[in-house]
């Protein structure tokens, strides 16, 4: 019994330390990854606190401290997640009926390069009929298998790569300008477009895929890329959409700083997490794929689609671009 109680204490302390790691400024990749699992940490800390209260009791001061630490850690996780629940204020307002607008239906998805369910993925794209499509981790095989989309979407840009960094973009709207950029690392591309919606101002579209936290990549590079984009779009003043697999969660300090500097909105706020990764493991899921937009848009609809062999669920979002802005 004593051994079991000590194991429970060690487990509790480990959870508390893990819950505090996201507040550290250290950029080491394995510490950065702890930021993702706030929902899982909330569940584990909450359940462990109940067990500590029941099994260890409240007579010993050390047990009280452990219990209090678990409760505070759980509350910290809850505070990070609350903006992505329906009790929170929405950043993106809903479209008001009869408001003049242009509807933009966007699908963004990381296909997982070695995924072979090409036909299923293509069928889903055609079924939801988006106006804009951004596909990530696309190589030459994916480009060839989806070649039919180039006819259906006459305005497209393909950057197939064999290293999980490929990007492909399809648009029903004319592209006034297209740019392939390597903002931080010479092997990590991003795509920037100006799209003609038939209104006074074009839409500035950014497709991104920074690398995830891992030993061979510096996580600070991801921050630099997002910081660069935030400063750029913050001075545009015209409609902006920034989307992609950002390999970061909405409650991280990096994403919060990005939204603050750019002035963009996160449509998940006040609506839900829409966890896009990991489609293959329901116990380890968090929102890594994002769509951020400027004040010129309101929301019509947002949903998560089927993964069809990928480890990411695609997102489908329909935005209303206000004609009066």
C-alpha positions in Angstrom: 0.0 0.0 0.0 2.8 2.4 0.9 4.5 1.7 -2.5 1.3 2.4 -4.3 0.8 5.7 -2.5 4.3 6.8 -3.3 3.8 5.9 -7.0 0.6 8.0 -6.9 2.5 10.9 -5.3 5.3 10.7 -8.0 2.7 10.5 -10.8 0.9 13.6 -9.3 4.1 15.6 -9.1 4.9 14.6 -12.7 1.5 15.9 -13.9 1.9 19.2 -12.0 5.4 19.7 -13.6 4.0 18.8 -17.1 1.2 21.3 -16.6 3.6 24.1 -15.8 6.0 23.5 -18.7 3.9 25.5 -21.2 4.5 28.6 -19.0 8.3 28.3 -19.5 10.1 30.4 -22.1 12.4 27.5 -23.1 12.0 26.6 -26.8 13.4 23.1 -26.7 11.3 20.8 -28.9 10.3 18.2 -26.3 9.2 20.9 -23.8 7.3 22.7 -26.6 5.2 19.6 -27.2 3.7 19.7 -23.7 1.7 22.8 -24.8 -0.5 20.7 -27.1 -2.1 18.3 -24.6 -4.1 20.7 -22.4 -7.3 18.7 -22.8 -5.6 15.5 -21.9 -3.8 17.1 -19.0 -7.1 18.6 -17.7 -8.6 15.1 -17.7 -5.6 13.4 -16.1 -5.1 16.1 -13.4 -8.8 16.1 -12.5 -9.0 12.4 -12.2 -5.8 12.1 -10.2 -6.9 14.9 -7.8 -10.0 12.9 -7.0 -7.9 9.7 -6.4 -5.4 11.7 -4.2 -8.3 13.1 -2.2 -9.9 9.6 -1.8 -6.8 7.4 -1.3 -4.2 9.6 0.4 -6.6 11.6 2.5 -6.3 15.2 3.7 -4.5 14.8 7.1 -0.9 15.1 5.8 0.3 18.5 4.6 2.2 17.1 1.7 -0.9 15.4 0.4 -2.8 18.7 0.7 -0.1 20.4 -1.4 -0.2 17.7 -4.0 -4.0 17.9 -4.2 -3.9 21.7 -4.4 -1.2 21.5 -7.2 -3.3 19.1 -9.2 -6.4 21.3 -8.9 -4.5 24.5 -9.9 -2.9 22.7 -12.9 -6.3 21.4 -14.0 -7.7 25.0 -13.7 -4.8 26.3 -15.8 -5.6 23.8 -18.5 -9.3 24.7 -18.3 -8.4 28.4 -18.7 -6.5 27.7 -21.9 -9.4 25.7 -23.3 -12.3 27.9 -22.3 -11.9 30.3 -25.3 -12.7 27.3 -27.5 -16.0 26.5 -25.8 -19.4 28.0 -26.3 -19.3 29.8 -23.0 -16.7 32.2 -24.4 -17.2 35.3 -26.6 -16.8 34.6 -30.3 -14.1 36.4 -32.2 -15.7 35.8 -35.5 -19.3 37.0 -35.7 -22.0 35.0 -37.5 -23.3 36.3 -40.8 -26.4 38.4 -40.4 -29.3 37.5 -42.8 -29.5 39.5 -46.0 -26.1 41.1 -45.3 -24.4 41.7 -48.7 -21.5 39.4 -49.1 -19.4 37.0 -51.2 -19.3 33.5 -50.0 -15.9 31.8 -49.8 -15.8 28.0 -49.1 -12.3 26.9 -48.1 -11.0 23.4 -47.5 -7.6 23.0 -45.9 -6.1 19.6 -45.2 -2.8 17.8 -44.6 -3.1 14.7 -46.8 -0.2 12.8 -45.2 2.3 12.3 -48.0 2.5 8.5 -47.9 -1.4 8.2 -47.7 -2.7 6.2 -50.7 -6.5 6.9 -50.4 -6.3 9.3 -53.3 -9.8 8.5 -54.8 -11.6 8.8 -51.4 -9.9 12.2 -50.7 -10.7 13.4 -54.2 -14.3 12.3 -53.9 -14.7 14.2 -50.7 -13.3 17.3 -52.2 -15.8 17.1 -55.1 -18.7 16.3 -52.6 -18.1 19.5 -50.5 -17.2 21.6 -53.6 -15.0 24.2 -52.0 -14.0 27.4 -53.8 -10.5 27.3 -52.4 -8.4 24.3 -51.5 -5.1 24.2 -49.7 -3.5 20.7 -49.5 -0.3 20.0 -47.5 2.4 17.3 -47.6 1.7 16.8 -51.3 4.3 15.1 -53.6 4.3 14.4 -57.3 2.2 11.3 -56.8 -0.5 13.4 -55.1 -0.3 16.0 -57.8 -0.8 13.3 -60.5 -3.7 11.6 -58.7 -5.5 15.0 -58.2 -4.7 16.3 -61.7 -8.4 16.4 -62.5 -8.8 19.3 -60.1 -6.7 21.5 -62.3 -9.5 21.5 -64.9 -12.2 22.1 -62.3 -10.1 24.8 -60.6 -8.4 26.7 -63.5 -6.5 28.9 -61.1 -4.0 26.7 -59.3 -0.5 26.5 -58.0 1.3 23.2 -57.4 4.5 22.8 -55.3 4.9 19.1 -54.9 7.9 18.1 -52.8 9.2 14.7 -51.6 10.0 15.8 -48.0 6.5 16.4 -46.5 6.7 20.1 -47.3 4.7 20.1 -50.5 1.8 22.5 -51.0 -1.0 22.6 -53.6 -3.6 25.4 -54.0 -6.7 25.4 -56.1 -9.0 28.3 -56.6 -12.2 29.1 -58.5 -11.3 32.8 -58.2 -8.7 34.4 -60.4 -5.2 34.8 -58.9 -3.9 38.3 -59.4 -0.5 37.5 -57.9 1.2 34.3 -56.6 4.4 34.0 -54.6 6.4 31.1 -53.4 8.4 32.1 -50.4 11.0 30.6 -48.0 10.7 33.0 -45.1 12.8 31.3 -42.4 14.2 28.0 -43.7 15.3 27.3 -47.2 13.4 24.0 -47.3 10.1 25.2 -45.7 7.9 27.0 -48.3 4.9 29.1 -47.9 2.4 30.3 -50.6 1.0 33.8 -50.8 -1.8 34.8 -53.3 -3.9 37.8 -54.2 -7.4 36.6 -55.2 -9.9 38.5 -57.3 -13.3 38.2 -55.7 -14.9 40.8 -58.0 -14.9 43.4 -55.2 -12.9 46.6 -54.7 -10.1 44.9 -52.8 -8.4 41.5 -53.4 -8.2 38.8 -50.8 -4.7 38.2 -49.5 -4.3 34.4 -49.0 -1.5 32.8 -47.0 -0.8 29.0 -47.0 1.6 27.9 -44.3 3.2 24.7 -43.0 5.9 25.3 -40.4 7.7 22.2 -39.2 6.6 20.6 -35.9 8.7 20.6 -32.8 11.4 17.9 -33.3 15.1 17.5 -32.6 16.4 18.5 -36.1 14.4 21.7 -36.4 14.5 24.7 -34.1 11.0 25.5 -32.8 12.0 29.2 -32.8 11.9 29.1 -36.6 8.2 28.4 -36.5 7.8 31.5 -34.2 9.8 33.6 -36.6 7.7 32.6 -39.6 4.4 33.4 -37.9 5.9 36.6 -36.5 6.9 37.7 -40.0 3.5 36.9 -41.4 1.7 38.7 -38.5 3.7 41.9 -39.0 3.1 41.7 -42.8 -0.7 41.2 -42.7 -1.1 43.6 -39.8 -0.3 46.4 -42.2 -2.3 45.3 -45.2 -5.8 46.7 -44.4 -7.5 44.6 -47.0 -9.2 41.1 -46.6 -6.7 38.5 -45.3 -6.9 34.7 -44.8 -4.1 32.8 -43.2 -4.4 29.0 -43.1 -2.6 25.8 -43.0 -1.2 23.1 -40.7 0.6 25.4 -38.3 1.8 22.6 -36.0 0.7 24.7 -33.1 -2.4 25.0 -31.0 -4.7 28.0 -30.6 -3.9 28.5 -26.9 -0.1 28.6 -27.3 1.8 31.8 -26.6 3.0 31.8 -30.2 -0.5 31.7 -31.7 -1.8 34.3 -29.2 1.0 36.6 -30.2 0.3 36.0 -33.8 -3.3 37.0 -33.5 -2.4 40.0 -31.4 0.2 41.3 -33.9 -1.8 40.5 -37.0 -5.2 41.7 -35.8 -6.7 38.5 -37.3 -9.6 36.5 -35.8 -9.9 32.8 -34.9 -13.3 31.4 -35.8 -12.9 28.6 -33.2 -13.2 31.0 -30.3 -16.6 30.5 -28.8 -17.4 27.6 -31.0 -15.2 24.6 -30.4 -11.8 22.9 -30.7 -12.4 21.2 -34.1 -9.4 19.0 -33.3 -7.7 18.2 -36.6 -4.8 15.9 -35.4 -4.4 13.0 -34.7 -7.1 11.4 -36.8 -5.6 7.9 -36.2 -5.6 8.2 -32.4 -8.8 9.5 -30.6 -6.9 9.9 -27.3 -4.3 12.2 -28.7 -6.0 15.0 -30.5 -5.6 18.7 -30.7 -6.2 21.6 -33.2 -3.1 22.0 -35.4 -4.8 23.1 -38.6 -6.1 26.7 -38.5 -8.0 29.3 -40.5 -7.4 32.9 -39.4 -9.0 35.9 -41.1 -9.3 39.7 -41.0 -12.3 41.8 -39.8 -13.7 41.8 -43.3 -15.3 38.3 -42.8 -18.0 36.7 -40.8 -18.7 33.0 -40.5 -21.4 31.0 -42.3 -20.3 27.5 -41.4 -17.3 25.5 -40.1 -16.9 21.7 -39.9 -14.4 18.9 -39.7 -14.3 16.4 -42.6 -13.3 12.8 -42.8 -9.6 12.0 -42.8 -9.4 9.2 -45.5 -6.0 7.8 -44.6 -4.4 11.0 -43.3 -3.4 11.7 -39.7 -5.1 15.1 -40.1 -8.8 15.7 -40.5 -9.5 18.4 -43.2 -11.3 21.5 -42.2 -14.1 23.0 -44.3 -15.0 26.6 -43.5 -17.4 29.0 -45.3 -16.7 32.6 -44.8 -18.7 35.7 -45.8 -16.7 38.5 -47.3 -18.6 41.7 -46.6 -19.2 43.7 -49.8 -19.3 47.0 -47.8 -15.8 46.7 -46.4 
